[in-house]
Amino acid sequence: MPLYHLKYKDEARTVKREVMAVIVHTFLKRVQAYTEETIDRKWEELNKGEKADEEAVLKYSDWVRYHKFNKIALEEIEDGTLDSWFETLLR
């Protein structure tokens, strides 16, 4: 059974917004590391063949875009741009 379940939403609301920000940031840092590993792996796969098929190139490109988007989210948590999100995150 996955950890995520809506029955915990009320309990999650009791977490201070500063703590929520740290939790989300920590999670996104792990996501960032995962995307970097995936991008490296997909790049190696693309370079193994004589030619890359369109689907493989698109998947690689999707991962690169996701990595860039996630980086922006991390930066915006760090610089306070998303602070207001944590006030209403679980409402």
MIVO-522004 format. One record per residue: residue number from 1; y, z, x of N, C-alpha, C in turn. Coordinates in steps of 0.001 Angstrom, whole numbers. Example, Ala and Ser with C-alpha at 12.3 -4.5 7.8 and 13.67 -1.06 7.14 Angstrom:
// residues 2
<r><gumi>1</gumi><n_v>-5690</n_v><n_w>7800</n_w><n_u>13190</n_u><ca_v>-4500</ca_v><ca_w>7800</ca_w><ca_u>12300</ca_u><c_v>-3300</c_v><c_w>7800</c_w><c_u>13200</c_u></r>
<r><gumi>2</gumi><n_v>-2250</n_v><n_w>7080</n_w><n_u>12850</n_u><ca_v>-1060</ca_v><ca_w>7140</ca_w><ca_u>13670</ca_u><c_v>30</c_v><c_w>7870</c_w><c_u>12900</c_u></r>
***
This chain:
// residues 91
<r><gumi>1</gumi><n_v>-1183</n_v><n_w>0</n_w><n_u>843</n_u><ca_v>0</ca_v><ca_w>0</ca_w><ca_u>0</ca_u><c_v>1251</c_v><c_w>0</c_w><c_u>891</c_u></r>
<r><gumi>2</gumi><n_v>2215</n_v><n_w>-855</n_w><n_u>609</n_u><ca_v>3437</ca_v><ca_w>-905</ca_w><ca_u>1418</ca_u><c_v>4275</c_v><c_w>370</c_w><c_u>1242</c_u></r>
<r><gumi>3</gumi><n_v>5073</n_v><n_w>668</n_w><n_u>2241</n_u><ca_v>5956</ca_v><ca_w>1832</ca_w><ca_u>2177</ca_u><c_v>7021</c_v><c_w>1681</c_w><c_u>1097</c_u></r>
<r><gumi>4</gumi><n_v>7473</n_v><n_w>452</n_w><n_u>893</n_u><ca_v>8551</ca_v><ca_w>215</ca_w><ca_u>-69</ca_u><c_v>8056</c_v><c_w>429</c_w><c_u>-1493</c_u></r>
<r><gumi>5</gumi><n_v>8793</n_v><n_w>1256</n_w><n_u>-2215</n_u><ca_v>8522</ca_v><ca_w>1431</ca_w><ca_u>-3639</ca_u><c_v>9804</c_v><c_w>1950</c_w><c_u>-4290</c_u></r>
<r><gumi>6</gumi><n_v>10152</n_v><n_w>1373</n_w><n_u>-5429</n_u><ca_v>11384</ca_v><ca_w>1756</ca_w><ca_u>-6120</ca_u><c_v>11412</c_v><c_w>3216</c_w><c_u>-6559</c_u></r>
<r><gumi>7</gumi><n_v>10247</n_v><n_w>3843</n_w><n_u>-6672</n_u><ca_v>10230</ca_v><ca_w>5240</ca_w><ca_u>-7129</ca_u><c_v>10971</c_v><c_w>6159</c_w><c_u>-6153</c_u></r>
<r><gumi>8</gumi><n_v>11219</n_v><n_w>5706</n_w><n_u>-4922</n_u><ca_v>11919</ca_v><ca_w>6516</ca_w><ca_u>-3927</ca_u><c_v>13421</c_v><c_w>6255</c_w><c_u>-3875</c_u></r>
<r><gumi>9</gumi><n_v>13905</n_v><n_w>5392</n_w><n_u>-4747</n_u><ca_v>15316</ca_v><ca_w>5011</ca_w><ca_u>-4699</ca_u><c_v>16241</c_v><c_w>6212</c_w><c_u>-4915</c_u></r>
<r><gumi>10</gumi><n_v>15928</n_v><n_w>7077</n_w><n_u>-5876</n_u><ca_v>16784</ca_v><ca_w>8246</ca_w><ca_u>-6117</ca_u><c_v>16811</c_v><c_w>9167</c_w><c_u>-4904</c_u></r>
<r><gumi>11</gumi><n_v>15655</n_v><n_w>9372</n_w><n_u>-4292</n_u><ca_v>15586</ca_v><ca_w>10223</ca_w><ca_u>-3100</ca_u><c_v>16373</c_v><c_w>9598</c_w><c_u>-1942</c_u></r>
<r><gumi>12</gumi><n_v>16301</n_v><n_w>8282</n_w><n_u>-1818</n_u><ca_v>17006</ca_v><ca_w>7584</ca_w><ca_u>-743</ca_u><c_v>18516</c_v><c_w>7719</c_w><c_u>-893</c_u></r>
<r><gumi>13</gumi><n_v>18986</n_v><n_w>7877</n_w><n_u>-2130</n_u><ca_v>20427</ca_v><ca_w>8023</ca_w><ca_u>-2362</ca_u><c_v>21000</c_v><c_w>9284</c_w><c_u>-1730</c_u></r>
<r><gumi>14</gumi><n_v>20157</n_v><n_w>10243</n_w><n_u>-1403</n_u><ca_v>20633</ca_v><ca_w>11498</ca_w><ca_u>-823</ca_u><c_v>20898</c_v><c_w>11383</c_w><c_u>676</c_u></r>
<r><gumi>15</gumi><n_v>20512</n_v><n_w>10270</n_w><n_u>1275</n_u><ca_v>20734</ca_v><ca_w>10071</ca_w><ca_u>2706</ca_u><c_v>22211</c_v><c_w>9756</c_w><c_u>2940</c_u></r>
<r><gumi>16</gumi><n_v>22817</n_v><n_w>10432</n_w><n_u>3914</n_u><ca_v>24219</ca_v><ca_w>10186</ca_w><ca_u>4234</ca_u><c_v>24404</c_v><c_w>8728</c_w><c_u>4670</c_u></r>
<r><gumi>17</gumi><n_v>25549</n_v><n_w>8172</n_w><n_u>4347</n_u><ca_v>25809</ca_v><ca_w>6758</ca_w><ca_u>4674</ca_u><c_v>25769</c_v><c_w>6508</c_w><c_u>6177</c_u></r>
<r><gumi>18</gumi><n_v>26185</n_v><n_w>7482</n_w><n_u>6974</n_u><ca_v>26137</ca_v><ca_w>7324</ca_w><ca_u>8426</ca_u><c_v>24684</c_v><c_w>7226</c_w><c_u>8901</c_u></r>
<r><gumi>19</gumi><n_v>23822</n_v><n_w>7989</n_w><n_u>8258</n_u><ca_v>22400</ca_v><ca_w>7952</ca_w><ca_u>8607</ca_u><c_v>21797</c_v><c_w>6625</c_w><c_u>8152</c_u></r>
<r><gumi>20</gumi><n_v>22180</n_v><n_w>6173</n_w><n_u>6952</n_u><ca_v>21707</ca_v><ca_w>4871</ca_w><ca_u>6466</ca_u><c_v>22084</c_v><c_w>3765</c_w><c_u>7455</c_u></r>
<r><gumi>21</gumi><n_v>23315</n_v><n_w>3822</n_w><n_u>7953</n_u><ca_v>23780</ca_v><ca_w>2794</ca_w><ca_u>8887</ca_u><c_v>22922</c_v><c_w>2788</c_w><c_u>10147</c_u></r>
<r><gumi>22</gumi><n_v>22581</n_v><n_w>3970</n_w><n_u>10648</n_u><ca_v>21737</ca_v><ca_w>4053</ca_w><ca_u>11842</ca_u><c_v>20335</c_v><c_w>3503</c_w><c_u>11541</c_u></r>
<r><gumi>23</gumi><n_v>19801</n_v><n_w>3837</n_w><n_u>10384</n_u><ca_v>18466</ca_v><ca_w>3359</ca_w><ca_u>10020</ca_u><c_v>18456</c_v><c_w>1838</c_w><c_u>9908</c_u></r>
<r><gumi>24</gumi><n_v>19426</n_v><n_w>1297</n_w><n_u>9199</n_u><ca_v>19490</ca_v><ca_w>-161</ca_w><ca_u>9029</ca_u><c_v>19710</c_v><c_w>-844</c_w><c_u>10377</c_u></r>
<r><gumi>25</gumi><n_v>20599</n_v><n_w>-309</n_w><n_u>11184</n_u><ca_v>20879</ca_v><ca_w>-884</ca_w><ca_u>12499</ca_u><c_v>19626</c_v><c_w>-872</c_w><c_u>13374</c_u></r>
<r><gumi>26</gumi><n_v>18917</n_v><n_w>244</n_w><n_u>13370</n_u><ca_v>17694</ca_v><ca_w>358</ca_w><ca_u>14167</ca_u><c_v>16655</c_v><c_w>-651</c_w><c_u>13700</c_u></r>
<r><gumi>27</gumi><n_v>16530</n_v><n_w>-794</n_w><n_u>12400</n_u><ca_v>15598</ca_v><ca_w>-1782</ca_w><ca_u>11848</ca_u><c_v>15995</c_v><c_w>-3196</c_w><c_u>12282</c_u></r>
<r><gumi>28</gumi><n_v>17272</n_v><n_w>-3513</n_w><n_u>12166</n_u><ca_v>17723</ca_v><ca_w>-4857</ca_w><ca_u>12547</ca_u><c_v>17568</c_v><c_w>-5121</c_w><c_u>14042</c_u></r>
<r><gumi>29</gumi><n_v>17699</n_v><n_w>-4084</n_w><n_u>14865</n_u><ca_v>17447</ca_v><ca_w>-4260</ca_w><ca_u>16309</ca_u><c_v>15989</c_v><c_w>-4652</c_w><c_u>16544</c_u></r>
<r><gumi>30</gumi><n_v>15089</n_v><n_w>-4051</n_w><n_u>15790</n_u><ca_v>13674</ca_v><ca_w>-4427</ca_w><ca_u>15901</ca_u><c_v>13446</c_v><c_w>-5844</c_w><c_u>15415</c_u></r>
<r><gumi>31</gumi><n_v>14114</n_v><n_w>-6191</n_w><n_u>14327</n_u><ca_v>14034</ca_v><ca_w>-7563</ca_w><ca_u>13824</ca_u><c_v>14544</c_v><c_w>-8523</c_w><c_u>14895</c_u></r>
<r><gumi>32</gumi><n_v>15621</n_v><n_w>-8151</n_w><n_u>15564</n_u><ca_v>16192</ca_v><ca_w>-9014</ca_w><ca_u>16599</ca_u><c_v>15206</c_v><c_w>-9235</c_w><c_u>17735</c_u></r>
<r><gumi>33</gumi><n_v>14552</n_v><n_w>-8170</n_w><n_u>18156</n_u><ca_v>13546</ca_v><ca_w>-8303</ca_w><ca_u>19221</ca_u><c_v>12401</c_v><c_w>-9194</c_w><c_u>18757</c_u></r>
<r><gumi>34</gumi><n_v>11994</n_v><n_w>-9031</n_w><n_u>17510</n_u><ca_v>10910</ca_v><ca_w>-9861</ca_w><ca_u>16954</ca_u><c_v>11324</c_v><c_w>-11331</c_w><c_u>16912</c_u></r>
<r><gumi>35</gumi><n_v>12569</n_v><n_w>-11589</n_w><n_u>16506</n_u><ca_v>13010</ca_v><ca_w>-12990</ca_w><ca_u>16453</ca_u><c_v>13056</c_v><c_w>-13598</c_w><c_u>17847</c_u></r>
<r><gumi>36</gumi><n_v>13467</n_v><n_w>-12805</n_w><n_u>18844</n_u><ca_v>13507</ca_v><ca_w>-13316</ca_w><ca_u>20218</ca_u><c_v>12107</c_v><c_w>-13675</c_w><c_u>20712</c_u></r>
<r><gumi>37</gumi><n_v>11146</n_v><n_w>-12823</n_w><n_u>20422</n_u><ca_v>9756</ca_v><ca_w>-13114</ca_w><ca_u>20804</ca_u><c_v>9252</c_v><c_w>-14369</c_w><c_u>20093</c_u></r>
<r><gumi>38</gumi><n_v>9572</n_v><n_w>-14480</n_w><n_u>18815</n_u><ca_v>9124</ca_v><ca_w>-15632</ca_w><ca_u>18030</ca_u><c_v>9777</c_v><c_w>-16914</c_w><c_u>18525</c_u></r>
<r><gumi>39</gumi><n_v>11064</n_v><n_w>-16853</n_w><n_u>18815</n_u><ca_v>11778</ca_v><ca_w>-18033</ca_w><ca_u>19330</ca_u><c_v>11159</c_v><c_w>-18474</c_w><c_u>20654</c_u></r>
<r><gumi>40</gumi><n_v>10902</n_v><n_w>-17525</n_w><n_u>21546</n_u><ca_v>10274</ca_v><ca_w>-17869</ca_w><ca_u>22831</ca_u><c_v>8917</c_v><c_w>-18527</c_w><c_u>22625</c_u></r>
<r><gumi>41</gumi><n_v>8125</n_v><n_w>-17962</n_w><n_u>21722</n_u><ca_v>6789</ca_v><ca_w>-18508</ca_w><ca_u>21456</ca_u><c_v>6874</c_v><c_w>-19914</c_w><c_u>20856</c_u></r>
<r><gumi>42</gumi><n_v>7766</n_v><n_w>-20081</n_w><n_u>19895</n_u><ca_v>7916</ca_v><ca_w>-21401</ca_w><ca_u>19258</ca_u><c_v>8434</c_v><c_w>-22431</c_w><c_u>20271</c_u></r>
<r><gumi>43</gumi><n_v>9327</n_v><n_w>-22010</n_w><n_u>21168</n_u><ca_v>9849</ca_v><ca_w>-22918</ca_w><ca_u>22192</ca_u><c_v>8727</c_v><c_w>-23378</c_w><c_u>23118</c_u></r>
<r><gumi>44</gumi><n_v>7888</n_v><n_w>-22426</n_w><n_u>23520</n_u><ca_v>6747</ca_v><ca_w>-22779</ca_w><ca_u>24377</ca_u><c_v>5811</c_v><c_w>-23745</c_w><c_u>23663</c_u></r>
<r><gumi>45</gumi><n_v>5563</n_v><n_w>-23503</n_w><n_u>22395</n_u><ca_v>4699</ca_v><ca_w>-24397</ca_w><ca_u>21616</ca_u><c_v>5292</c_v><c_w>-25801</c_w><c_u>21544</c_u></r>
<r><gumi>46</gumi><n_v>6609</n_v><n_w>-25868</n_w><n_u>21344</n_u><ca_v>7264</ca_v><ca_w>-27178</ca_w><ca_u>21276</ca_u><c_v>7168</c_v><c_w>-27917</c_w><c_u>22603</c_u></r>
<r><gumi>47</gumi><n_v>7239</n_v><n_w>-27197</n_w><n_u>23696</n_u><ca_v>7224</ca_v><ca_w>-27820</ca_w><ca_u>25013</ca_u><c_v>5831</c_v><c_w>-28160</c_w><c_u>25521</c_u></r>
<r><gumi>48</gumi><n_v>4803</n_v><n_w>-27674</n_w><n_u>24851</n_u><ca_v>3431</ca_v><ca_w>-27974</ca_w><ca_u>25272</ca_u><c_v>3031</c_v><c_w>-29408</c_w><c_u>24934</c_u></r>
<r><gumi>49</gumi><n_v>3465</n_v><n_w>-29863</n_w><n_u>23789</n_u><ca_v>3064</ca_v><ca_w>-31186</ca_w><ca_u>23338</ca_u><c_v>3947</c_v><c_w>-32269</c_w><c_u>23899</c_u></r>
<r><gumi>50</gumi><n_v>3435</n_v><n_w>-33488</n_w><n_u>23829</n_u><ca_v>4229</ca_v><ca_w>-34629</ca_w><ca_u>24297</ca_u><c_v>5391</c_v><c_w>-34892</c_w><c_u>23354</c_u></r>
<r><gumi>51</gumi><n_v>5151</n_v><n_w>-34660</n_w><n_u>22066</n_u><ca_v>6237</ca_v><ca_w>-34775</ca_w><ca_u>21096</ca_u><c_v>6056</c_v><c_w>-33687</c_w><c_u>20046</c_u></r>
<r><gumi>52</gumi><n_v>7163</n_v><n_w>-33197</n_w><n_u>19559</n_u><ca_v>7121</ca_v><ca_w>-32126</ca_w><ca_u>18564</ca_u><c_v>7207</c_v><c_w>-32728</c_w><c_u>17173</c_u></r>
<r><gumi>53</gumi><n_v>6384</n_v><n_w>-32197</n_w><n_u>16270</n_u><ca_v>6501</ca_v><ca_w>-32689</ca_w><ca_u>14900</ca_u><c_v>7720</c_v><c_w>-32069</c_w><c_u>14231</c_u></r>
<r><gumi>54</gumi><n_v>8179</n_v><n_w>-32713</n_w><n_u>13202</n_u><ca_v>9421</ca_v><ca_w>-32309</ca_w><ca_u>12534</ca_u><c_v>9332</c_v><c_w>-30883</c_w><c_u>11980</c_u></r>
<r><gumi>55</gumi><n_v>8197</n_v><n_w>-30521</n_w><n_u>11433</n_u><ca_v>8026</ca_v><ca_w>-29184</ca_w><ca_u>10860</ca_u><c_v>8171</c_v><c_w>-28095</c_w><c_u>11938</c_u></r>
<r><gumi>56</gumi><n_v>7590</n_v><n_w>-28314</n_w><n_u>13095</n_u><ca_v>7687</ca_v><ca_w>-27337</ca_w><ca_u>14188</ca_u><c_v>9123</c_v><c_w>-27196</c_w><c_u>14668</c_u></r>
<r><gumi>57</gumi><n_v>9830</n_v><n_w>-28305</n_w><n_u>14748</n_u><ca_v>11231</ca_v><ca_w>-28274</ca_w><ca_u>15173</ca_u><c_v>12079</c_v><c_w>-27531</c_w><c_u>14139</c_u></r>
<r><gumi>58</gumi><n_v>11820</n_v><n_w>-27777</n_w><n_u>12865</n_u><ca_v>12559</ca_v><ca_w>-27098</ca_w><ca_u>11805</ca_u><c_v>12293</c_v><c_w>-25594</c_w><c_u>11811</c_u></r>
<r><gumi>59</gumi><n_v>11054</n_v><n_w>-25203</n_w><n_u>12017</n_u><ca_v>10730</ca_v><ca_w>-23778</ca_w><ca_u>12069</ca_u><c_v>11441</c_v><c_w>-23112</c_w><c_u>13242</c_u></r>
<r><gumi>60</gumi><n_v>11427</n_v><n_w>-23758</n_w><n_u>14367</n_u><ca_v>12140</ca_v><ca_w>-23229</ca_w><ca_u>15544</ca_u><c_v>13622</c_v><c_w>-23066</c_w><c_u>15217</c_u></r>
<r><gumi>61</gumi><n_v>14196</n_v><n_w>-24091</n_w><n_u>14633</n_u><ca_v>15611</ca_v><ca_w>-24072</ca_w><ca_u>14277</ca_u><c_v>15916</c_v><c_w>-22956</c_w><c_u>13273</c_u></r>
<r><gumi>62</gumi><n_v>15036</n_v><n_w>-22753</n_w><n_u>12312</n_u><ca_v>15212</ca_v><ca_w>-21671</ca_w><ca_u>11332</ca_u><c_v>15239</c_v><c_w>-20310</c_w><c_u>12022</c_u></r>
<r><gumi>63</gumi><n_v>14339</n_v><n_w>-20099</n_w><n_u>12969</n_u><ca_v>14292</ca_v><ca_w>-18823</ca_w><ca_u>13685</ca_u><c_v>15558</c_v><c_w>-18605</c_w><c_u>14508</c_u></r>
<r><gumi>64</gumi><n_v>16068</n_v><n_w>-19658</n_w><n_u>15118</n_u><ca_v>17303</ca_v><ca_w>-19539</ca_w><ca_u>15901</ca_u><c_v>18464</c_v><c_w>-19158</c_w><c_u>14987</c_u></r>
<r><gumi>65</gumi><n_v>18563</n_v><n_w>-19797</n_w><n_u>13824</n_u><ca_v>19626</ca_v><ca_w>-19465</ca_w><ca_u>12873</ca_u><c_v>19493</c_v><c_w>-18029</c_w><c_u>12370</c_u></r>
<r><gumi>66</gumi><n_v>18274</n_v><n_w>-17606</n_w><n_u>12085</n_u><ca_v>18027</ca_v><ca_w>-16246</ca_w><ca_u>11615</ca_u><c_v>18450</c_v><c_w>-15237</c_w><c_u>12689</c_u></r>
<r><gumi>67</gumi><n_v>18143</n_v><n_w>-15538</n_w><n_u>13933</n_u><ca_v>18527</ca_v><ca_w>-14675</ca_w><ca_u>15058</ca_u><c_v>20047</c_v><c_w>-14543</c_w><c_u>15133</c_u></r>
<r><gumi>68</gumi><n_v>20754</n_v><n_w>-15661</n_w><n_u>14988</n_u><ca_v>22216</ca_v><ca_w>-15639</ca_w><ca_u>15034</ca_u><c_v>22799</c_v><c_w>-14834</c_w><c_u>13877</c_u></r>
<r><gumi>69</gumi><n_v>22248</n_v><n_w>-15031</n_w><n_u>12675</n_u><ca_v>22716</ca_v><ca_w>-14297</ca_w><ca_u>11507</ca_u><c_v>22499</c_v><c_w>-12800</c_w><c_u>11687</c_u></r>
<r><gumi>70</gumi><n_v>21314</n_v><n_w>-12426</n_w><n_u>12152</n_u><ca_v>20990</ca_v><ca_w>-11022</ca_w><ca_u>12365</ca_u><c_v>21923</c_v><c_w>-10399</c_w><c_u>13409</c_u></r>
<r><gumi>71</gumi><n_v>22256</n_v><n_w>-11174</n_w><n_u>14441</n_u><ca_v>23175</ca_v><ca_w>-10686</ca_w><ca_u>15484</ca_u><c_v>24536</c_v><c_w>-10359</c_w><c_u>14879</c_u></r>
<r><gumi>72</gumi><n_v>25000</n_v><n_w>-11209</n_w><n_u>13981</n_u><ca_v>26281</ca_v><ca_w>-10967</ca_w><ca_u>13311</ca_u><c_v>26201</c_v><c_w>-9686</c_w><c_u>12480</c_u></r>
<r><gumi>73</gumi><n_v>25106</n_v><n_w>-9496</n_w><n_u>11749</n_u><ca_v>24948</ca_v><ca_w>-8278</ca_w><ca_u>10951</ca_u><c_v>24983</c_v><c_w>-7038</c_w><c_u>11835</c_u></r>
<r><gumi>74</gumi><n_v>24292</n_v><n_w>-7085</n_w><n_u>12964</n_u><ca_v>24303</ca_v><ca_w>-5953</ca_w><ca_u>13895</ca_u><c_v>25720</c_v><c_w>-5660</c_w><c_u>14385</c_u></r>
<r><gumi>75</gumi><n_v>26429</n_v><n_w>-6694</n_w><n_u>14768</n_u><ca_v>27796</ca_v><ca_w>-6522</ca_w><ca_u>15259</ca_u><c_v>28705</c_v><c_w>-5945</c_w><c_u>14178</c_u></r>
<r><gumi>76</gumi><n_v>28511</n_v><n_w>-6394</n_w><n_u>12942</n_u><ca_v>29360</ca_v><ca_w>-5916</ca_w><ca_u>11852</ca_u><c_v>29034</c_v><c_w>-4473</c_w><c_u>11464</c_u></r>
<r><gumi>77</gumi><n_v>27807</n_v><n_w>-4055</n_w><n_u>11648</n_u><ca_v>27497</ca_v><ca_w>-2630</ca_w><ca_u>11456</ca_u><c_v>28166</c_v><c_w>-1832</c_w><c_u>12565</c_u></r>
<r><gumi>78</gumi><n_v>28078</n_v><n_w>-2329</n_w><n_u>13795</n_u><ca_v>28642</ca_v><ca_w>-1621</ca_w><ca_u>14949</ca_u><c_v>30170</c_v><c_w>-1511</c_w><c_u>14891</c_u></r>
<r><gumi>79</gumi><n_v>30832</n_v><n_w>-2562</n_w><n_u>14416</n_u><ca_v>32304</ca_v><ca_w>-2520</ca_w><ca_u>14423</ca_u><c_v>32909</c_v><c_w>-1982</c_w><c_u>13117</c_u></r>
<r><gumi>80</gumi><n_v>32043</n_v><n_w>-1616</n_w><n_u>12162</n_u><ca_v>32524</ca_v><ca_w>-1008</ca_w><ca_u>10923</ca_u><c_v>32815</c_v><c_w>-1975</c_w><c_u>9794</c_u></r>
<r><gumi>81</gumi><n_v>32670</n_v><n_w>-3255</n_w><n_u>10027</n_u><ca_v>32948</ca_v><ca_w>-4245</ca_w><ca_u>8991</ca_u><c_v>32119</c_v><c_w>-3987</c_w><c_u>7729</c_u></r>
<r><gumi>82</gumi><n_v>30893</n_v><n_w>-3521</n_w><n_u>7901</n_u><ca_v>30007</ca_v><ca_w>-3305</ca_w><ca_u>6759</ca_u><c_v>29950</c_v><c_w>-1850</c_w><c_u>6289</c_u></r>
<r><gumi>83</gumi><n_v>30860</n_v><n_w>-1013</n_w><n_u>6754</n_u><ca_v>30848</ca_v><ca_w>397</ca_w><ca_u>6354</ca_u><c_v>30831</c_v><c_w>569</c_w><c_u>4834</c_u></r>
<r><gumi>84</gumi><n_v>31635</n_v><n_w>-199</n_w><n_u>4139</n_u><ca_v>31715</ca_v><ca_w>-50</ca_w><ca_u>2680</ca_u><c_v>30380</c_v><c_w>-368</c_w><c_u>2005</c_u></r>
<r><gumi>85</gumi><n_v>29574</n_v><n_w>-1194</n_w><n_u>2622</n_u><ca_v>28261</ca_v><ca_w>-1510</ca_w><ca_u>2046</ca_u><c_v>27406</c_v><c_w>-260</c_w><c_u>1932</c_u></r>
<r><gumi>86</gumi><n_v>27527</n_v><n_w>647</n_w><n_u>2889</n_u><ca_v>26692</ca_v><ca_w>1841</ca_w><ca_u>2913</ca_u><c_v>27141</c_v><c_w>2874</c_w><c_u>1881</c_u></r>
<r><gumi>87</gumi><n_v>28340</n_v><n_w>2715</n_w><n_u>1352</n_u><ca_v>28807</ca_v><ca_w>3599</ca_w><ca_u>280</ca_u><c_v>28156</c_v><c_w>3238</c_w><c_u>-1043</c_u></r>
<r><gumi>88</gumi><n_v>27800</n_v><n_w>1977</n_w><n_u>-1201</n_u><ca_v>27261</ca_v><ca_w>1512</ca_w><ca_u>-2484</ca_u><c_v>25870</c_v><c_w>900</c_w><c_u>-2348</c_u></r>
<r><gumi>89</gumi><n_v>25256</n_v><n_w>1060</n_w><n_u>-1199</n_u><ca_v>23984</ca_v><ca_w>384</ca_w><ca_u>-911</ca_u><c_v>22894</c_v><c_w>674</c_w><c_u>-1931</c_u></r>
<r><gumi>90</gumi><n_v>22772</n_v><n_w>1877</n_w><n_u>-2367</n_u><ca_v>21676</ca_v><ca_w>2265</ca_w><ca_u>-3255</ca_u><c_v>22127</c_v><c_w>2565</c_w><c_u>-4670</c_u></r>
<r><gumi>91</gumi><n_v>23254</n_v><n_w>2069</n_w><n_u>-5047</n_u><ca_v>23738</ca_v><ca_w>2307</ca_w><ca_u>-6418</ca_u><c_v>23332</c_v><c_w>1223</c_w><c_u>-7333</c_u></r>
***
